[in-house]
Amino acid sequence: MEKRRLGTNGPELPVVGLGTSKTLEIADDNGVAEDLIDTALDQGVVVFDTSPMYGRAEEILARGLGSRRGEAFVATKIWTPSPEEGRRWFAQVLEWYGGYIDLLQIHNLVAWREHLPMLEQAKEEGKIGMIGATHWQAAAFGELEEVMRTGRISQIQVPYNPG
């Protein structure tokens, strides 16, 4: 599978990953979530994109990765206007994923100025590999550029539809 470097100094990753919005909850409801995750890893899909917005996906992914957590690149998102709630959520996902998140993104730039200090500290402590930001609206790309120009993030996620 083709690989590309994530950011300027991130890891080389396959260009195809597995998004977990709805995917893992449906698979879990049908008793096949672990099989789906194992098959993805067996086929070279190591990037898993998840979020607290995706229902139970984060927890299902963590459980499904199990002892194979080290083979995966987990990208998740912080999505709350409250720094306190963000800290509580972060503690929970760290527990689920064995104390480390490969990429933590500020989803839709929600409270990015408030969340960045906590994320930077967690990165310094070795709990996060990379910090990023996301947004789906073109109208917000100016603000996305603003956070990029701070040099405090190393990755962005924007909509891409080749069709």
Sequence and secondary structure as in RCSB ss.txt:
>XXXX:A:sequence
MEKRRLGTNGPELPVVGLGTSKTLEIADDNGVAEDLIDTALDQGVVVFDTSPMYGRAEEILARGLGSRRGEAFVA
TKIWTPSPEEGRRWFAQVLEWYGGYIDLLQIHNLVAWREHLPMLEQAKEEGKIGMIGATHWQAAAFGELEEVMRT
GRISQIQVPYNPG
>XXXX:A:secstr
  EEESTTTS EEES  EE TTHHHHHHHTT HHHHHHHHHHTT  EEE  GGGTTHHHHHHHHHGGGGGG EEE
EEE  S HHHHHHHHHHHHHHTTT EEEEEEGGGTTHHHHHHHHHHHHHTTSEEEEEEE   GGGHHHHHHHHHT
T  SEEE      
